[in-house]
Amino acid sequence: MEDVIKQIVDAEKRAEERIERAKEEAREIVLKAREEARLIEQEIIERAEKQAEALVEKARLEGEEEAKKILAEGEAEIEELKVKATNNLERAISAGIALVRGG
């Protein structure tokens, strides 16, 4: 009878040890999963930041190109107005000379 009781006690002890090992393994799995989740989150954030930087850079370059285009159009318009102003001035001078000469 004592052997049976001793075997039962030993079996309970082994069962408790297995339970404790299982709990420890479960804790380790949870910790590892949390660490992996943190690393994945960090990787996703880094990837998103790089994509955002690329989009900002693209928008900046497009803005610069648009500004250059607008500036070039403005310069062309200014040049056109200068030519018109010069022509108008020459006509006004000619008209003035004609009036002075009596014609």
Protein Blocks (a to p, Z undefined) as FASTA:
>chain_A
ZZmmmmmmmmmmmmmmmmmmmmmmmmmmmmmmmmmmmmmmmmmmmmmmmmmmmmmmmmmm
mmmmmmmmmmmmmmmmmmmmmmmmmmmmmmmmmmmmmmmnoZZ
